[in-house]
């Protein structure tokens, strides 16, 4: 149910979070065979490394990406540069179909590539090797990068580090002009149509969408869609997470944490209120009839068409659709994030401060042919020069430098927003999962091109200037309240429930019940909603919720005790 809600780069992010998003996190390795294999592989690799000159030599590296995606073009200039300068040649396998089925097959046959994106199922199966000794011996820059987060990265079950977090390590001054997290999103055209109203509550939001759809039943010749709900595979937060935000809580996944104590909210009255509102919206014809049967690609295609007025989602998850709309010249069909609440007197808490993206990133598998070469490659790629290449591109081709400041020409900005250009000129999938610098480089330039003050000012389109001026804001981040300091434990969604445990079984059951009952309740005749909800809550009570909540609260306490400085 959780989701990454960080101030990350504006990468359209194909990514992320191969974890279950239902409170998956640090991972528990309970496979002795996996550990033994890891020890053997590490020992062999270390011996082999003794015969090297310390450089990363030519080698192929296979990588499993736990998300659907497209491979880069064969002539991709960034991957060519990597191969030319480091010898590393990447071969990617992207997820096709259901993540759990794929992982089950991989685990059953121990059929692992050299590297895999983070997933607690793989960690529990002993599929990754421990990384701390390799980092200590061969990767001083990686160690320095994670120095302040070293203990946080350790698996609470055995103390090893298996995954190198891809987001949440900040350097220098942090500038944010792009919000990546959860919100209720609405097309800019809708706000403009009604004079840029201030939209604070869910009711106000729904009323705007209903009025716009009634006035414009078609957009560019296709039926207007009022509201989409993404509930596909692990990307189920579009259906499940909104209630916690509507009462003024941050993204803790499947729980609300009050005074350090977590409890589920799926069965609470404030959750019922949200799904009853969705039921009303369905009766009004606002919800897409295909919303519960479409996959992620179909969802993205709908957003990219410009016909969808609104949805609840995380910005990083659909930003590629906005890139497509921008390339099509449909800037008015891109979105504004609104931090909605039930009651206008409630302070919104959607935006949070950066947190370490635990159990997301890349790990080295027990089948890796040469873990030392891989860790040395990662050591190379965390350097500022490579980080600039991943984020900004090639100097002179993708950006220019004036008086030490990085910036782009309009042509370069247009290229960067073009998905087709990206496939040949960026390494977005790889960079999305790599360890990375965030904030600013040692020369003061922003690690995120979109957050560079000069670049942000130059890139704001006239339409966006009109929208922002109407609300008196400098960027779309300003629609959200400034976040307080994160609680020490935060976020609860990254807590590992441990595969096979009572807590994990209960969590899986809760997700199954949500997928079974919530679409049925939303699409039901209004007179049947209460009975369906009653059945849903009744089945939740049978799901051993206590084991689930106890595990989360145990880990909250552990984090507070272990992570407090």
N, C-alpha and C positions, 0 to 999 in steps of 0.2 A: 504493500500500500504506500510505501514511502516513495521517495524520489529525490533525486539530487536537486537541491535548490541553492546553488552557490553562485557567487559572482564569478562565473567562469568566462573564458573567452567566448566571443561570439563566433563559435564554430558552428555550423548548422547542426553539428553533432548528431550524427548518425548513432550514436553512442548510447549509450552509456549504460551503465548499471546493468550488467548481466545478472546481478543478484536478483532475488525474487521480488524485491521492492515491497515485500510484505514483512519487513523487519528481518532482513538478512544482513549479515555483517561480517564480523572478523573471521569467522570460519573455524571449524573444529576438525582437526585431523585425527581420526580414530582408526586409521588403517595402518597396522604395523608393517604390512608388506610394502605399502607406499613409502613409509619412513625408511625402511631398510634400503629400498631401491634408491631413495634420495641420497642416503649416506654413501652408497656405493658410487652413484653417478658423480657426486660431489668430490669424492676421493680421487676417482679416475681423472676427472676434469682438472683437479688441482695438480695432479702428477703431470698431466699433459702440458699444463701451463708452464711448468718449470722449464720446458724446452722452447718456449717462445721468447720473442724479444720485447714483449709487452704491448705490441701493436695488435689491433684487430685484423686478422687475416681474412682472405677470401673465404666465404662460406654462404650456404643457403640457410635461411631460417624460416621455418613454417610457423604460421600463427593462426589460431582459431579465434575469430571474432564472434562473440555470443550475441550477435545482432545482425539482422538483414542488412545488406549493403551491396555496393558495386565495387569491383576491383578497379584500381587506377588503370589508366591507359598504358599500353606497353612502353610508350615513349615518355611517360611521366617524368618531368625534369627533376623533381625533388628525389624520387627514388633512384634516378640515374646518378644524381650527385652523391647520394648515400653509397651506392655501389662503387662509384669511381673513387671515392675518398676513404671508404672504410672496408670495402670488399664485401659488404653484407647485401645479399639479394633476398628480398622478402617474397614469400608465397603465402597469400591470404586465403583462408577458407571462411566464408561468411555463413551465418546461421540461415538455414532454409527450413521452415516449418516450426514446430514446437520446440522450445528450448529444453524442456524437461525430457522429452523423448530423445533428443540429440545427446544430451548429457548422459542419459541412461545407457545408450549404445556405447558411447565413448568409455564410460566407466566399466561397463561389463567386459569389454575387450581390452581395457587399458590402452586404448588407441588414442594416444595423445600426440599432438605436434610438439614442436620445440617450446612454443609459448602459447598461453591461453589467457583470455580476459578473465577477470576475477569472478568467481562464483563459489558460494559456500558448499554446494554439492561436490564440486571438484576438490575443494580443500578437505572436506570430510572424508572423501575417498582416497586421500593421500596422493592426489595427482600432481601436486606442486612440490618442489624441493624448497627447504629452508634457504633464505637468502642472506641472513645476517652475516654469516662468516665470509661469504663471497664478497659482500659489500665492504666489510671491514678490510679484507685483503687486497681487493682489486679496484675498488671504486670510492676513493676518498671524496670526490665531488658529490656523488650520490649520498654518501654518509653525511656530509656537511649540509646538503639540501634538506635532508630529513631529520637533522640533529634534534630539533626541538619537538619532534613528533615520534621519536624512536619508540618510546614505550607504548604510545597509542597504536602503533602499527603492529604490535605483537599480538598474536592470537591468544585470547584469554584462556584457552583450553590447554595450550602446551608451551606458550612463550616464544614461539617461532614467528618469523616474518615470512609470509608467503606471497603477498601481493604488494606491489609498489603503487601507492595511491596516485591517481592521475590528476587530482585537483585538491586544492585547499592549502597549499604551501605558498605563502605570500612573501614577496621580497620588496623592500623599498616602499615608496608611496603607492597606495592603491587608489586608482581612479575608476569610477564606475559610471558608465553612461548607458549600459545595456543590462536589462533585468532578465535573468535566465530562469527564474523559478516559477512557482505555481500562481495562477490567477484565473479569474473569469475574464475571457478575452472577448473583445467586441470590435467589429470592423470600424475603422476610422470614418468610413462613409456614413455609418449609422449616427455617430456622434455629431458629425457635421450637419446631417439632415435635420436634427432637432436642436440646433443652436448651441452645441457643446454643453450639454447639461452636466451637472455634477451628479455622478451615479455612485451612491454609497451602499444601497441595500440590494438584496437579491430581487425583491419585488420591482424596484425601479429598473433594474437591468432587464428583467423579463418583459416589462411593459414596453421598453424601447424596442426590443427585438420584435415583439408582436406587432407594434405599430409600423415598423419599417417593412416587415414581411407583407403586411396587408397592403401597404402602399406600393410596394414593388414585388409582386409575386414571382417575377422572373428577373434574373441578372444575366445579361449577355445572352438572352434566349433560353437559358436553363432555369429550372425551378429554384427559387430561393429556399435555402435550408436555414431554419431558425437556429437550431442548436444540435451539435454533435456530441456524442459521448464515446470516448475511446475506452474500450475494455477488451484488450487483446493481449493474450499471453501475459508476460510480466508487467506490461504497461497497462495496469488496471486502475491507476490512481484517478483517471478521468471519471470513473464511476464511484470510487470509494473514498477519496480523501477530502472532498469539499466540506463536509460537516464540521470538521475541526477548525477550519479557517473561518467559517461563518459565525462561530462563537468567539473568535478572537485568539485562537491558539496557533502556534507555528506547526510546521510539518514534522510530526513525530511518527508518521506512518500510520499504523493501525490503532494507535493509542493516543489519548490525551493525558499529558503529565501535569498534575497540579501539586505544588509543594513537594516535588520529588517523588510522587507516587503516580504510577501509570495505571490506567484502566482503558478497556476497549470502549469505543463509542458507537460501534455498529448497531447496537441494540438500544441506544438512547433515544429519548424523545426528540432531541435536536437533530438527530440523524433522520428520524422518521419525517420530520418537518421538511427536510430537503427533498426526500424522495417523493413525498406527497406533492411538493411543488413541481417536480419533474412530471408527475402523473398529470397534473393540471396542464402543464405545457404540452404534453402529448395530446391531450384532448383538444387543445387549441391548434393542433397541427404544426407545432413549432419544432418537434423533435424528428430528425431524419428517420424514416421508416426502416432504413437499412443499418441503423447505427449499431445494433447489437449482433449483426451477422457479418460485418465487414472486418477485414484485417487492417493492419497498420498502413500498408501501402495504399489500400483503397481509401482509408481515412485521409492520408496525405494528399491523394489525388483530388479528393473533394475540396480540401482547403486550398490547394493550388489552383482550383478552377475559379476561385473568387466568389463562389455562391453561398458559402457558409458564414452566417452572421456572428455566431459565437460558440464558445465551448469552454470547458474547464480543462486546463492542461498546463504542463510545464513548458516554458518558452523554448528551452533548448530542444525539446522533443519535436517541435513543429517548425522551427525557424527555417528549415530548408524549404518549406512551402512558402514562407514569406520571401525568401530569396527568389523563388520562381515567380511569384506575383510581381516583385520589383522588376525582374528581367522582362516580364510581359508588359510593363508599363501600367500596372494596376496597383499603384501605391495606395489608393484609397481603399483597397480591399485587404490591406495588411491590418494588423491588429494593435489595439491598446489593451494593456493588462489592467484590470480593475480589482482592487482588494475588497471584495464585497463582504458584508456582514449582514446578519438578520436585522439588527437594530442599529440605527445610525449613531447611537451613543456609544457603541462598542468600538474600541480602537483596533484597527486591523493589524494582524501579525502574519503577513505572508513573506515579506522580505526578511532575511536573516543575515547574520554575518557569516563569513566564510568558515567552513568546517572541513576537516580532513575527510576526504571521500573514501572511507574505509572499505576495503575489499573490492574496490574498483580500480582498474588499471590493468597491469600485466603481471603474470607470474611465469616462472620457468618450470616446465613439466619434468617429471621423473624420466621421461624418454628423451629429453634434450641431448643432442649428440655432444655438445660442448658448452656447458653452462658458463665456463669462464669467458669464452669469446662473447657470449651474449651479454654478460654483465659488463664486460669491457665496452661493448658497443653502447649499452645504455649509459655508461659513464661518459662516453664521447658525446652522445646526443643531448646530455643535460648541460653542455657548455653553452655559454651565451651566444656564440656564433651560430650554433645549430638551432638553438631556440629561436633566434631571430629569423633564420631561414624558414622554420616551420610556421611561425606566426606571420611574419611580414613578407617573406619570399626572397627573391634574388634582387640585391640592390641594383638599380638601373633598369631592371625589367619590371619588377612588381612594386617598387617604391623608390623614392628619391630621398636624398639627404641634403638639407639646407641648414647651414650653421649648426650642424650636429643634431638637428631634429629630423625625425623620420616623418615623411608624408607621402601622399599619393597624388597623381594626376587624376582627372576625372575618368580618363580611359582605364587607368589602373583600378579605380574603385568599381567601375562597371564590370571589369573582368572578375574582380574578387567576388562579386555577387552572382556571377553566372555559374550555375551548377555544371554546365558542360565544360567550361574553362577550368573549373576546379579539378575535374577528374584528370586533367593532363598537367596541371601546374601546382597542385597542392598535395599534401599527404595527410588529409584530414582524418581519415580513420586511424592511422598510426598515431598521429599527434594527439588525437582525442584520448588515447589510452596511455600514452607515454608519461613518465614523470616530467613535470614542466615548471618553469618559472612563471609566477603570476605576480602582478603588481607593476614593477618597473625594473629595467636593466640598470647596470652600474652607471651607464651614461645618462640616465634620467628619462630615456624614452620608455613609453608604455609597452608592456609585453603583449597587450591587446591593441591591435591597430584601431579598433573602433573606440577605444577609450583614450587614445592620444588626443589631448585637447584641440590641437590644430586640426587634426583629422576629423574629429567628431563635428567640429563647427563647420568644416567644409562639406561634410557628407550629409548634413541635415537638408533634406529636400524641401522645396517651397511648401508642399502640402503639409509636411510635418511641422514646419515652422508655424504655419497657420494653426494647427492643432495645439501645439505647445503654447503659443502666444495666447490662445483663447483661455487656457487654464492657468497661465502665469508660471509655467514650468520651463526649466532649461533642458530636461530630458525626460524620457518616459519612466525613468526610475522614480521621479518625483511624485508619481501617482501613489506611491506606497509610503507608509509611515517609516521613519527611520527606525531600524531595529535596535532593541536593547542588547546588552552583552549576552552572548549565548550561555545557557546553563552549562556547567562542566560536562555533564553526560551527553549533551545534545549532539546529534539527533538520535532518538530512539529507533528510528527505522534502520539504522546501520547495525543494530545489535544482532549477533548471530544466535539463532535459536537452537542450533546444532541438529544436524540431520538425524532423524530417527528418534529424537527425544519426544517426550509427551508434549512439550511446548510447541515443537515444530509440527507434530501431528495435529494439534489443536488449531494452529495457525492455518495449516493447509485446509482443514475442515471449514474454518471460518471463510476462507476464500471461496471454497466450493459452494457454500451456502449463499454467499453474496452473489456469485455468478448465477446461481439457480433462481433465487428469489427476487433480487432487485430489478432485473429486466422485466420479470413477470409483473411486479408491482407497478412499475412505471407505465407499462403498456396496458394495464388492466382497466376495465370499466371503473369509474370512481367508486361505485358502490361496493366493489370487491377489494379495494385497496386495504382496508383495515384487517380483513380476514387473512389476506396474504401476508401482511406485516406481522400479524399475530403468530402465524405459522413459522415465519422466519425467526422471530425472537424466541419462540419455543424451541426450535432446533438449535439455536445458538446456546441456549442454556444446557443443552446436552453435549456440548462440544469441549468440555474440560477447559473452559476459559481460564479457570484458576491457574492451571499449569502454565498457560501462556503468559498471563499477567505476572505470575510469580517469577518466571525466568527473566522477563524484562526488568522487573523491579530489582532482582538480584544483580543484574548487569548494570543497572543505573547506579546502584550502591558501589559496585566494583569499580566503575569508571570514576565516580567521585573520589573514592579512596585512592585509586591508582593514578589518575590523571591530574589531580589537584596539585598545583605548584606550591 
